[in-house]
Amino acid sequence: MAMFKLIERNYCDYRILDRLAELGELLTDNKFIGPWQFGHVAIATLFFLDNEDAKVKFNELFEGLSDNDKFLVENFIESESYKA
C-alpha cells in the first residue's frame, strides 16, 4: 500500500528512491499481487513518480532486468493496478 500511496501523492525524496531501488531487487519469492513480485511493483513505482531522479533510477533498474521481468514491470505499468 505504501508504494501505491507514493504514486497517488507523487511523493519522492532520495531516501524513498534508495528504498524503492532496494525493493526492486526482490524479484523472486516475494509475491506482492497477482503475477508481480515486490521488485516489479517497486520499479514500476519509480516510473510513475513525477521526478527526474526517479526516472533515471527506473531506467537503470529496468535495463538490468531479464526479458520476463521487463514484461512484468511493463504489464504492471499498463494495467494501472495501483488504482484498484
PDB file of N, CA, C and O in Angstrom:
ATOM      1  N   MET A   1       0.813  -1.200   0.000  1.00  0.00           N
ATOM      2  CA  MET A   1       0.000   0.000   0.000  1.00  0.00           C
ATOM      3  C   MET A   1       0.853   1.259   0.000  1.00  0.00           C
ATOM      4  O   MET A   1       0.472   2.262  -0.603  1.00  0.00           O
ATOM      5  N   ALA A   2       1.998   1.222   0.665  1.00  0.00           N
ATOM      6  CA  ALA A   2       2.835   2.414   0.738  1.00  0.00           C
ATOM      7  C   ALA A   2       3.283   2.853  -0.652  1.00  0.00           C
ATOM      8  O   ALA A   2       3.317   4.048  -0.946  1.00  0.00           O
ATOM      9  N   MET A   3       3.625   1.890  -1.506  1.00  0.00           N
ATOM     10  CA  MET A   3       4.049   2.257  -2.862  1.00  0.00           C
ATOM     11  C   MET A   3       2.894   2.892  -3.627  1.00  0.00           C
ATOM     12  O   MET A   3       3.101   3.843  -4.381  1.00  0.00           O
ATOM     13  N   PHE A   4       1.691   2.382  -3.445  1.00  0.00           N
ATOM     14  CA  PHE A   4       0.530   2.955  -4.123  1.00  0.00           C
ATOM     15  C   PHE A   4       0.275   4.384  -3.641  1.00  0.00           C
ATOM     16  O   PHE A   4      -0.110   5.246  -4.430  1.00  0.00           O
ATOM     17  N   LYS A   5       0.485   4.632  -2.358  1.00  0.00           N
ATOM     18  CA  LYS A   5       0.312   5.987  -1.814  1.00  0.00           C
ATOM     19  C   LYS A   5       1.380   6.928  -2.353  1.00  0.00           C
ATOM     20  O   LYS A   5       1.100   8.101  -2.603  1.00  0.00           O
ATOM     21  N   LEU A   6       2.596   6.433  -2.534  1.00  0.00           N
ATOM     22  CA  LEU A   6       3.648   7.266  -3.133  1.00  0.00           C
ATOM     23  C   LEU A   6       3.233   7.714  -4.525  1.00  0.00           C
ATOM     24  O   LEU A   6       3.413   8.875  -4.892  1.00  0.00           O
ATOM     25  N   ILE A   7       2.679   6.789  -5.296  1.00  0.00           N
ATOM     26  CA  ILE A   7       2.222   7.120  -6.652  1.00  0.00           C
ATOM     27  C   ILE A   7       1.086   8.132  -6.570  1.00  0.00           C
ATOM     28  O   ILE A   7       1.103   9.154  -7.254  1.00  0.00           O
ATOM     29  N   GLU A   8       0.105   7.840  -5.730  1.00  0.00           N
ATOM     30  CA  GLU A   8      -1.074   8.691  -5.605  1.00  0.00           C
ATOM     31  C   GLU A   8      -0.701  10.117  -5.201  1.00  0.00           C
ATOM     32  O   GLU A   8      -1.245  11.083  -5.738  1.00  0.00           O
ATOM     33  N   ARG A   9       0.221  10.243  -4.262  1.00  0.00           N
ATOM     34  CA  ARG A   9       0.595  11.559  -3.735  1.00  0.00           C
ATOM     35  C   ARG A   9       1.816  12.151  -4.431  1.00  0.00           C
ATOM     36  O   ARG A   9       2.199  13.290  -4.167  1.00  0.00           O
ATOM     37  N   ASN A  10       2.424  11.367  -5.322  1.00  0.00           N
ATOM     38  CA  ASN A  10       3.623  11.780  -6.041  1.00  0.00           C
ATOM     39  C   ASN A  10       4.690  12.292  -5.082  1.00  0.00           C
ATOM     40  O   ASN A  10       5.285  13.349  -5.293  1.00  0.00           O
ATOM     41  N   TYR A  11       4.919  11.524  -4.031  1.00  0.00           N
ATOM     42  CA  TYR A  11       5.895  11.897  -3.016  1.00  0.00           C
ATOM     43  C   TYR A  11       7.203  11.178  -3.286  1.00  0.00           C
ATOM     44  O   TYR A  11       7.225   9.968  -3.508  1.00  0.00           O
ATOM     45  N   CYS A  12       8.294  11.931  -3.264  1.00  0.00           N
ATOM     46  CA  CYS A  12       9.584  11.329  -3.589  1.00  0.00           C
ATOM     47  C   CYS A  12      10.713  12.130  -2.964  1.00  0.00           C
ATOM     48  O   CYS A  12      10.737  13.358  -3.039  1.00  0.00           O
ATOM     49  N   ASP A  13      11.650  11.418  -2.346  1.00  0.00           N
ATOM     50  CA  ASP A  13      12.906  12.015  -1.911  1.00  0.00           C
ATOM     51  C   ASP A  13      13.988  10.953  -2.077  1.00  0.00           C
ATOM     52  O   ASP A  13      13.691   9.828  -2.478  1.00  0.00           O
ATOM     53  N   TYR A  14      15.221  11.292  -1.779  1.00  0.00           N
ATOM     54  CA  TYR A  14      16.332  10.359  -2.016  1.00  0.00           C
ATOM     55  C   TYR A  14      16.217   9.089  -1.179  1.00  0.00           C
ATOM     56  O   TYR A  14      16.592   8.008  -1.631  1.00  0.00           O
ATOM     57  N   ARG A  15      15.703   9.218   0.026  1.00  0.00           N
ATOM     58  CA  ARG A  15      15.531   8.046   0.889  1.00  0.00           C
ATOM     59  C   ARG A  15      14.526   7.073   0.268  1.00  0.00           C
ATOM     60  O   ARG A  15      14.732   5.859   0.285  1.00  0.00           O
ATOM     61  N   ILE A  16      13.455   7.611  -0.272  1.00  0.00           N
ATOM     62  CA  ILE A  16      12.439   6.782  -0.919  1.00  0.00           C
ATOM     63  C   ILE A  16      13.005   6.140  -2.179  1.00  0.00           C
ATOM     64  O   ILE A  16      12.767   4.960  -2.436  1.00  0.00           O
ATOM     65  N   LEU A  17      13.752   6.908  -2.965  1.00  0.00           N
ATOM     66  CA  LEU A  17      14.363   6.344  -4.175  1.00  0.00           C
ATOM     67  C   LEU A  17      15.288   5.182  -3.830  1.00  0.00           C
ATOM     68  O   LEU A  17      15.266   4.144  -4.492  1.00  0.00           O
ATOM     69  N   ASP A  18      16.094   5.361  -2.797  1.00  0.00           N
ATOM     70  CA  ASP A  18      17.003   4.289  -2.378  1.00  0.00           C
ATOM     71  C   ASP A  18      16.237   3.060  -1.916  1.00  0.00           C
ATOM     72  O   ASP A  18      16.620   1.936  -2.239  1.00  0.00           O
ATOM     73  N   ARG A  19      15.169   3.258  -1.170  1.00  0.00           N
ATOM     74  CA  ARG A  19      14.384   2.122  -0.673  1.00  0.00           C
ATOM     75  C   ARG A  19      13.683   1.403  -1.819  1.00  0.00           C
ATOM     76  O   ARG A  19      13.637   0.173  -1.835  1.00  0.00           O
ATOM     77  N   LEU A  20      13.140   2.141  -2.769  1.00  0.00           N
ATOM     78  CA  LEU A  20      12.497   1.510  -3.926  1.00  0.00           C
ATOM     79  C   LEU A  20      13.518   0.719  -4.739  1.00  0.00           C
ATOM     80  O   LEU A  20      13.211  -0.358  -5.251  1.00  0.00           O
ATOM     81  N   ALA A  21      14.725   1.252  -4.856  1.00  0.00           N
ATOM     82  CA  ALA A  21      15.782   0.520  -5.569  1.00  0.00           C
ATOM     83  C   ALA A  21      16.119  -0.775  -4.838  1.00  0.00           C
ATOM     84  O   ALA A  21      16.334  -1.805  -5.477  1.00  0.00           O
ATOM     85  N   GLU A  22      16.169  -0.739  -3.509  1.00  0.00           N
ATOM     86  CA  GLU A  22      16.412  -1.962  -2.726  1.00  0.00           C
ATOM     87  C   GLU A  22      15.290  -2.974  -2.944  1.00  0.00           C
ATOM     88  O   GLU A  22      15.542  -4.157  -3.173  1.00  0.00           O
ATOM     89  N   LEU A  23      14.059  -2.495  -2.871  1.00  0.00           N
ATOM     90  CA  LEU A  23      12.914  -3.384  -3.085  1.00  0.00           C
ATOM     91  C   LEU A  23      12.882  -3.913  -4.506  1.00  0.00           C
ATOM     92  O   LEU A  23      12.368  -5.004  -4.757  1.00  0.00           O
ATOM     93  N   GLY A  24      13.433  -3.140  -5.441  1.00  0.00           N
ATOM     94  CA  GLY A  24      13.469  -3.546  -6.845  1.00  0.00           C
ATOM     95  C   GLY A  24      14.275  -4.804  -7.089  1.00  0.00           C
ATOM     96  O   GLY A  24      14.194  -5.395  -8.166  1.00  0.00           O
ATOM     97  N   GLU A  25      15.046  -5.217  -6.108  1.00  0.00           N
ATOM     98  CA  GLU A  25      15.832  -6.446  -6.229  1.00  0.00           C
ATOM     99  C   GLU A  25      15.039  -7.686  -5.818  1.00  0.00           C
ATOM    100  O   GLU A  25      15.494  -8.808  -6.038  1.00  0.00           O
ATOM    101  N   LEU A  26      13.872  -7.500  -5.231  1.00  0.00           N
ATOM    102  CA  LEU A  26      13.053  -8.618  -4.758  1.00  0.00           C
ATOM    103  C   LEU A  26      12.163  -9.128  -5.888  1.00  0.00           C
ATOM    104  O   LEU A  26      10.971  -8.827  -5.944  1.00  0.00           O
ATOM    105  N   LEU A  27      12.759  -9.900  -6.778  1.00  0.00           N
ATOM    106  CA  LEU A  27      12.061 -10.343  -7.981  1.00  0.00           C
ATOM    107  C   LEU A  27      11.635 -11.810  -7.933  1.00  0.00           C
ATOM    108  O   LEU A  27      10.978 -12.287  -8.858  1.00  0.00           O
ATOM    109  N   THR A  28      11.993 -12.523  -6.883  1.00  0.00           N
ATOM    110  CA  THR A  28      11.557 -13.908  -6.721  1.00  0.00           C
ATOM    111  C   THR A  28      11.217 -14.149  -5.254  1.00  0.00           C
ATOM    112  O   THR A  28      11.800 -13.543  -4.355  1.00  0.00           O
ATOM    113  N   ASP A  29      10.283 -15.025  -5.042  1.00  0.00           N
ATOM    114  CA  ASP A  29       9.884 -15.429  -3.686  1.00  0.00           C
ATOM    115  C   ASP A  29       9.406 -14.275  -2.814  1.00  0.00           C
ATOM    116  O   ASP A  29       9.491 -14.356  -1.589  1.00  0.00           O
ATOM    117  N   ASN A  30       8.907 -13.207  -3.419  1.00  0.00           N
ATOM    118  CA  ASN A  30       8.387 -12.055  -2.684  1.00  0.00           C
ATOM    119  C   ASN A  30       7.106 -11.573  -3.351  1.00  0.00           C
ATOM    120  O   ASN A  30       7.012 -10.430  -3.798  1.00  0.00           O
ATOM    121  N   LYS A  31       6.131 -12.459  -3.409  1.00  0.00           N
ATOM    122  CA  LYS A  31       4.875 -12.194  -4.106  1.00  0.00           C
ATOM    123  C   LYS A  31       4.177 -10.975  -3.522  1.00  0.00           C
ATOM    124  O   LYS A  31       4.085 -10.820  -2.304  1.00  0.00           O
ATOM    125  N   PHE A  32       3.694 -10.124  -4.397  1.00  0.00           N
ATOM    126  CA  PHE A  32       3.001  -8.914  -3.972  1.00  0.00           C
ATOM    127  C   PHE A  32       1.515  -9.014  -4.302  1.00  0.00           C
ATOM    128  O   PHE A  32       0.667  -9.098  -3.414  1.00  0.00           O
ATOM    129  N   ILE A  33       1.222  -9.004  -5.599  1.00  0.00           N
ATOM    130  CA  ILE A  33      -0.163  -9.060  -6.055  1.00  0.00           C
ATOM    131  C   ILE A  33      -0.179  -9.697  -7.440  1.00  0.00           C
ATOM    132  O   ILE A  33       0.654  -9.369  -8.285  1.00  0.00           O
ATOM    133  N   GLY A  34      -1.097 -10.581  -7.667  1.00  0.00           N
ATOM    134  CA  GLY A  34      -1.185 -11.246  -8.966  1.00  0.00           C
ATOM    135  C   GLY A  34       0.145 -11.876  -9.339  1.00  0.00           C
ATOM    136  O   GLY A  34       0.755 -12.566  -8.522  1.00  0.00           O
ATOM    137  N   PRO A  35       0.601 -11.647 -10.564  1.00  0.00           N
ATOM    138  CA  PRO A  35       1.871 -12.245 -11.011  1.00  0.00           C
ATOM    139  C   PRO A  35       3.107 -11.468 -10.570  1.00  0.00           C
ATOM    140  O   PRO A  35       4.232 -11.904 -10.817  1.00  0.00           O
ATOM    141  N   TRP A  36       2.912 -10.328  -9.923  1.00  0.00           N
ATOM    142  CA  TRP A  36       4.010  -9.414  -9.630  1.00  0.00           C
ATOM    143  C   TRP A  36       4.650  -9.665  -8.273  1.00  0.00           C
ATOM    144  O   TRP A  36       3.979  -9.969  -7.287  1.00  0.00           O
ATOM    145  N   GLN A  37       5.965  -9.527  -8.259  1.00  0.00           N
ATOM    146  CA  GLN A  37       6.754  -9.584  -7.032  1.00  0.00           C
ATOM    147  C   GLN A  37       6.923  -8.148  -6.520  1.00  0.00           C
ATOM    148  O   GLN A  37       6.624  -7.191  -7.234  1.00  0.00           O
ATOM    149  N   PHE A  38       7.401  -8.005  -5.288  1.00  0.00           N
ATOM    150  CA  PHE A  38       7.647  -6.664  -4.740  1.00  0.00           C
ATOM    151  C   PHE A  38       8.555  -5.845  -5.660  1.00  0.00           C
ATOM    152  O   PHE A  38       8.330  -4.651  -5.860  1.00  0.00           O
ATOM    153  N   GLY A  39       9.569  -6.483  -6.210  1.00  0.00           N
ATOM    154  CA  GLY A  39      10.516  -5.770  -7.067  1.00  0.00           C
ATOM    155  C   GLY A  39       9.883  -5.173  -8.300  1.00  0.00           C
ATOM    156  O   GLY A  39      10.214  -4.053  -8.687  1.00  0.00           O
ATOM    157  N   HIS A  40       8.973  -5.907  -8.928  1.00  0.00           N
ATOM    158  CA  HIS A  40       8.296  -5.393 -10.120  1.00  0.00           C
ATOM    159  C   HIS A  40       7.504  -4.134  -9.783  1.00  0.00           C
ATOM    160  O   HIS A  40       7.537  -3.150 -10.522  1.00  0.00           O
ATOM    161  N   VAL A  41       6.798  -4.175  -8.670  1.00  0.00           N
ATOM    162  CA  VAL A  41       5.976  -3.034  -8.266  1.00  0.00           C
ATOM    163  C   VAL A  41       6.850  -1.861  -7.849  1.00  0.00           C
ATOM    164  O   VAL A  41       6.524  -0.715  -8.159  1.00  0.00           O
ATOM    165  N   ALA A  42       7.946  -2.119  -7.157  1.00  0.00           N
ATOM    166  CA  ALA A  42       8.850  -1.039  -6.741  1.00  0.00           C
ATOM    167  C   ALA A  42       9.450  -0.333  -7.955  1.00  0.00           C
ATOM    168  O   ALA A  42       9.531   0.895  -7.984  1.00  0.00           O
ATOM    169  N   ILE A  43       9.866  -1.098  -8.945  1.00  0.00           N
ATOM    170  CA  ILE A  43      10.439  -0.500 -10.158  1.00  0.00           C
ATOM    171  C   ILE A  43       9.367   0.285 -10.904  1.00  0.00           C
ATOM    172  O   ILE A  43       9.630   1.387 -11.386  1.00  0.00           O
ATOM    173  N   ALA A  44       8.173  -0.266 -11.002  1.00  0.00           N
ATOM    174  CA  ALA A  44       7.074   0.449 -11.666  1.00  0.00           C
ATOM    175  C   ALA A  44       6.728   1.729 -10.915  1.00  0.00           C
ATOM    176  O   ALA A  44       6.382   2.734 -11.536  1.00  0.00           O
ATOM    177  N   THR A  45       6.818   1.703  -9.593  1.00  0.00           N
ATOM    178  CA  THR A  45       6.542   2.902  -8.803  1.00  0.00           C
ATOM    179  C   THR A  45       7.488   4.028  -9.203  1.00  0.00           C
ATOM    180  O   THR A  45       7.067   5.181  -9.301  1.00  0.00           O
ATOM    181  N   LEU A  46       8.738   3.715  -9.432  1.00  0.00           N
ATOM    182  CA  LEU A  46       9.700   4.725  -9.886  1.00  0.00           C
ATOM    183  C   LEU A  46       9.253   5.338 -11.205  1.00  0.00           C
ATOM    184  O   LEU A  46       9.416   6.538 -11.422  1.00  0.00           O
ATOM    185  N   PHE A  47       8.692   4.519 -12.083  1.00  0.00           N
ATOM    186  CA  PHE A  47       8.209   5.002 -13.374  1.00  0.00           C
ATOM    187  C   PHE A  47       7.100   6.039 -13.188  1.00  0.00           C
ATOM    188  O   PHE A  47       7.069   7.052 -13.886  1.00  0.00           O
ATOM    189  N   PHE A  48       6.202   5.785 -12.257  1.00  0.00           N
ATOM    190  CA  PHE A  48       5.030   6.645 -12.078  1.00  0.00           C
ATOM    191  C   PHE A  48       5.336   7.960 -11.374  1.00  0.00           C
ATOM    192  O   PHE A  48       4.574   8.916 -11.518  1.00  0.00           O
ATOM    193  N   LEU A  49       6.420   8.038 -10.623  1.00  0.00           N
ATOM    194  CA  LEU A  49       6.725   9.265  -9.892  1.00  0.00           C
ATOM    195  C   LEU A  49       7.180  10.364 -10.835  1.00  0.00           C
ATOM    196  O   LEU A  49       7.997  10.134 -11.727  1.00  0.00           O
ATOM    197  N   ASP A  50       6.652  11.543 -10.635  1.00  0.00           N
ATOM    198  CA  ASP A  50       6.995  12.695 -11.467  1.00  0.00           C
ATOM    199  C   ASP A  50       8.232  13.371 -10.884  1.00  0.00           C
ATOM    200  O   ASP A  50       8.163  14.449 -10.295  1.00  0.00           O
ATOM    201  N   ASN A  51       9.371  12.693 -11.072  1.00  0.00           N
ATOM    202  CA  ASN A  51      10.628  13.148 -10.501  1.00  0.00           C
ATOM    203  C   ASN A  51      11.754  12.664 -11.415  1.00  0.00           C
ATOM    204  O   ASN A  51      11.804  11.483 -11.762  1.00  0.00           O
ATOM    205  N   GLU A  52      12.635  13.544 -11.798  1.00  0.00           N
ATOM    206  CA  GLU A  52      13.698  13.186 -12.752  1.00  0.00           C
ATOM    207  C   GLU A  52      14.625  12.111 -12.197  1.00  0.00           C
ATOM    208  O   GLU A  52      15.022  11.205 -12.930  1.00  0.00           O
ATOM    209  N   ASP A  53      14.974  12.195 -10.925  1.00  0.00           N
ATOM    210  CA  ASP A  53      15.837  11.177 -10.322  1.00  0.00           C
ATOM    211  C   ASP A  53      15.155   9.806 -10.311  1.00  0.00           C
ATOM    212  O   ASP A  53      15.812   8.780 -10.488  1.00  0.00           O
ATOM    213  N   ALA A  54      13.850   9.795 -10.104  1.00  0.00           N
ATOM    214  CA  ALA A  54      13.104   8.531 -10.130  1.00  0.00           C
ATOM    215  C   ALA A  54      13.132   7.937 -11.532  1.00  0.00           C
ATOM    216  O   ALA A  54      13.267   6.723 -11.684  1.00  0.00           O
ATOM    217  N   LYS A  55      13.006   8.765 -12.548  1.00  0.00           N
ATOM    218  CA  LYS A  55      13.045   8.283 -13.937  1.00  0.00           C
ATOM    219  C   LYS A  55      14.412   7.686 -14.270  1.00  0.00           C
ATOM    220  O   LYS A  55      14.502   6.647 -14.925  1.00  0.00           O
ATOM    221  N   VAL A  56      15.469   8.347 -13.814  1.00  0.00           N
ATOM    222  CA  VAL A  56      16.821   7.840 -14.061  1.00  0.00           C
ATOM    223  C   VAL A  56      17.007   6.494 -13.371  1.00  0.00           C
ATOM    224  O   VAL A  56      17.534   5.557 -13.970  1.00  0.00           O
ATOM    225  N   LYS A  57      16.578   6.394 -12.119  1.00  0.00           N
ATOM    226  CA  LYS A  57      16.691   5.145 -11.368  1.00  0.00           C
ATOM    227  C   LYS A  57      15.857   4.049 -12.018  1.00  0.00           C
ATOM    228  O   LYS A  57      16.297   2.902 -12.099  1.00  0.00           O
ATOM    229  N   PHE A  58      14.649   4.394 -12.484  1.00  0.00           N
ATOM    230  CA  PHE A  58      13.812   3.422 -13.177  1.00  0.00           C
ATOM    231  C   PHE A  58      14.551   2.859 -14.395  1.00  0.00           C
ATOM    232  O   PHE A  58      14.618   1.643 -14.578  1.00  0.00           O
ATOM    233  N   ASN A  59      15.101   3.739 -15.217  1.00  0.00           N
ATOM    234  CA  ASN A  59      15.801   3.301 -16.431  1.00  0.00           C
ATOM    235  C   ASN A  59      16.991   2.408 -16.095  1.00  0.00           C
ATOM    236  O   ASN A  59      17.218   1.401 -16.765  1.00  0.00           O
ATOM    237  N   GLU A  60      17.745   2.767 -15.071  1.00  0.00           N
ATOM    238  CA  GLU A  60      18.896   1.947 -14.657  1.00  0.00           C
ATOM    239  C   GLU A  60      18.450   0.540 -14.260  1.00  0.00           C
ATOM    240  O   GLU A  60      19.015  -0.454 -14.716  1.00  0.00           O
ATOM    241  N   LEU A  61      17.440   0.472 -13.414  1.00  0.00           N
ATOM    242  CA  LEU A  61      16.975  -0.825 -12.931  1.00  0.00           C
ATOM    243  C   LEU A  61      16.310  -1.634 -14.038  1.00  0.00           C
ATOM    244  O   LEU A  61      16.525  -2.841 -14.153  1.00  0.00           O
ATOM    245  N   PHE A  62      15.505  -0.962 -14.848  1.00  0.00           N
ATOM    246  CA  PHE A  62      14.767  -1.653 -15.911  1.00  0.00           C
ATOM    247  C   PHE A  62      15.714  -2.291 -16.922  1.00  0.00           C
ATOM    248  O   PHE A  62      15.481  -3.413 -17.372  1.00  0.00           O
ATOM    249  N   GLU A  63      16.771  -1.586 -17.274  1.00  0.00           N
ATOM    250  CA  GLU A  63      17.727  -2.116 -18.261  1.00  0.00           C
ATOM    251  C   GLU A  63      18.417  -3.382 -17.769  1.00  0.00           C
ATOM    252  O   GLU A  63      18.829  -4.210 -18.582  1.00  0.00           O
ATOM    253  N   GLY A  64      18.548  -3.548 -16.475  1.00  0.00           N
ATOM    254  CA  GLY A  64      19.220  -4.719 -15.921  1.00  0.00           C
ATOM    255  C   GLY A  64      18.319  -5.935 -15.730  1.00  0.00           C
ATOM    256  O   GLY A  64      18.780  -6.985 -15.283  1.00  0.00           O
ATOM    257  N   LEU A  65      17.042  -5.800 -16.063  1.00  0.00           N
ATOM    258  CA  LEU A  65      16.097  -6.887 -15.854  1.00  0.00           C
ATOM    259  C   LEU A  65      16.142  -7.916 -16.977  1.00  0.00           C
ATOM    260  O   LEU A  65      16.546  -7.622 -18.102  1.00  0.00           O
ATOM    261  N   SER A  66      15.721  -9.114 -16.643  1.00  0.00           N
ATOM    262  CA  SER A  66      15.534 -10.148 -17.670  1.00  0.00           C
ATOM    263  C   SER A  66      14.323  -9.756 -18.519  1.00  0.00           C
ATOM    264  O   SER A  66      13.534  -8.898 -18.123  1.00  0.00           O
ATOM    265  N   ASP A  67      14.183 -10.379 -19.671  1.00  0.00           N
ATOM    266  CA  ASP A  67      13.036 -10.086 -20.535  1.00  0.00           C
ATOM    267  C   ASP A  67      11.721 -10.378 -19.823  1.00  0.00           C
ATOM    268  O   ASP A  67      10.756  -9.631 -19.977  1.00  0.00           O
ATOM    269  N   ASN A  68      11.673 -11.457 -19.044  1.00  0.00           N
ATOM    270  CA  ASN A  68      10.459 -11.803 -18.318  1.00  0.00           C
ATOM    271  C   ASN A  68      10.123 -10.738 -17.272  1.00  0.00           C
ATOM    272  O   ASN A  68       8.966 -10.340 -17.140  1.00  0.00           O
ATOM    273  N   ASP A  69      11.130 -10.280 -16.532  1.00  0.00           N
ATOM    274  CA  ASP A  69      10.886  -9.245 -15.523  1.00  0.00           C
ATOM    275  C   ASP A  69      10.506  -7.917 -16.176  1.00  0.00           C
ATOM    276  O   ASP A  69       9.668  -7.187 -15.646  1.00  0.00           O
ATOM    277  N   LYS A  70      11.111  -7.598 -17.315  1.00  0.00           N
ATOM    278  CA  LYS A  70      10.719  -6.388 -18.052  1.00  0.00           C
ATOM    279  C   LYS A  70       9.253  -6.475 -18.445  1.00  0.00           C
ATOM    280  O   LYS A  70       8.505  -5.507 -18.308  1.00  0.00           O
ATOM    281  N   PHE A  71       8.846  -7.647 -18.936  1.00  0.00           N
ATOM    282  CA  PHE A  71       7.447  -7.849 -19.317  1.00  0.00           C
ATOM    283  C   PHE A  71       6.523  -7.606 -18.123  1.00  0.00           C
ATOM    284  O   PHE A  71       5.499  -6.936 -18.256  1.00  0.00           O
ATOM    285  N   LEU A  72       6.881  -8.149 -16.962  1.00  0.00           N
ATOM    286  CA  LEU A  72       6.036  -7.993 -15.774  1.00  0.00           C
ATOM    287  C   LEU A  72       5.958  -6.539 -15.311  1.00  0.00           C
ATOM    288  O   LEU A  72       4.891  -6.077 -14.908  1.00  0.00           O
ATOM    289  N   VAL A  73       7.069  -5.817 -15.363  1.00  0.00           N
ATOM    290  CA  VAL A  73       7.052  -4.395 -14.985  1.00  0.00           C
ATOM    291  C   VAL A  73       6.192  -3.611 -15.973  1.00  0.00           C
ATOM    292  O   VAL A  73       5.350  -2.813 -15.563  1.00  0.00           O
ATOM    293  N   GLU A  74       6.397  -3.831 -17.264  1.00  0.00           N
ATOM    294  CA  GLU A  74       5.592  -3.138 -18.276  1.00  0.00           C
ATOM    295  C   GLU A  74       4.116  -3.469 -18.123  1.00  0.00           C
ATOM    296  O   GLU A  74       3.258  -2.599 -18.269  1.00  0.00           O
ATOM    297  N   ASN A  75       3.826  -4.730 -17.827  1.00  0.00           N
ATOM    298  CA  ASN A  75       2.448  -5.161 -17.644  1.00  0.00           C
ATOM    299  C   ASN A  75       1.814  -4.469 -16.449  1.00  0.00           C
ATOM    300  O   ASN A  75       0.652  -4.069 -16.518  1.00  0.00           O
ATOM    301  N   PHE A  76       2.557  -4.318 -15.347  1.00  0.00           N
ATOM    302  CA  PHE A  76       2.031  -3.617 -14.180  1.00  0.00           C
ATOM    303  C   PHE A  76       1.757  -2.154 -14.525  1.00  0.00           C
ATOM    304  O   PHE A  76       0.721  -1.607 -14.147  1.00  0.00           O
ATOM    305  N   ILE A  77       2.676  -1.532 -15.236  1.00  0.00           N
ATOM    306  CA  ILE A  77       2.506  -0.129 -15.621  1.00  0.00           C
ATOM    307  C   ILE A  77       1.256   0.034 -16.480  1.00  0.00           C
ATOM    308  O   ILE A  77       0.448   0.930 -16.237  1.00  0.00           O
ATOM    309  N   GLU A  78       1.098  -0.818 -17.472  1.00  0.00           N
ATOM    310  CA  GLU A  78      -0.050  -0.721 -18.381  1.00  0.00           C
ATOM    311  C   GLU A  78      -1.359  -1.048 -17.690  1.00  0.00           C
ATOM    312  O   GLU A  78      -2.394  -0.478 -18.038  1.00  0.00           O
ATOM    313  N   SER A  79      -1.343  -1.949 -16.724  1.00  0.00           N
ATOM    314  CA  SER A  79      -2.577  -2.376 -16.065  1.00  0.00           C
ATOM    315  C   SER A  79      -3.114  -1.327 -15.094  1.00  0.00           C
ATOM    316  O   SER A  79      -4.302  -1.306 -14.773  1.00  0.00           O
ATOM    317  N   GLU A  80      -2.212  -0.457 -14.634  1.00  0.00           N
ATOM    318  CA  GLU A  80      -2.583   0.562 -13.633  1.00  0.00           C
ATOM    319  C   GLU A  80      -3.256  -0.063 -12.419  1.00  0.00           C
ATOM    320  O   GLU A  80      -4.203   0.493 -11.863  1.00  0.00           O
ATOM    321  N   SER A  81      -2.756  -1.220 -12.016  1.00  0.00           N
ATOM    322  CA  SER A  81      -3.327  -1.956 -10.880  1.00  0.00           C
ATOM    323  C   SER A  81      -3.255  -1.184  -9.570  1.00  0.00           C
ATOM    324  O   SER A  81      -3.999  -1.479  -8.635  1.00  0.00           O
ATOM    325  N   TYR A  82      -2.378  -0.215  -9.497  1.00  0.00           N
ATOM    326  CA  TYR A  82      -2.258   0.579  -8.266  1.00  0.00           C
ATOM    327  C   TYR A  82      -3.495   1.414  -8.014  1.00  0.00           C
ATOM    328  O   TYR A  82      -3.705   1.888  -6.897  1.00  0.00           O
ATOM    329  N   LYS A  83      -4.323   1.601  -9.039  1.00  0.00           N
ATOM    330  CA  LYS A  83      -5.538   2.410  -8.891  1.00  0.00           C
ATOM    331  C   LYS A  83      -6.703   1.634  -8.271  1.00  0.00           C
ATOM    332  O   LYS A  83      -7.702   2.225  -7.863  1.00  0.00           O
ATOM    333  N   ALA A  84      -6.570   0.336  -8.206  1.00  0.00           N
ATOM    334  CA  ALA A  84      -7.686  -0.502  -7.697  1.00  0.00           C
ATOM    335  C   ALA A  84      -7.916  -0.325  -6.219  1.00  0.00           C
ATOM    336  O   ALA A  84      -8.809  -0.955  -5.653  1.00  0.00           O
TER     337      ALA A  84
END
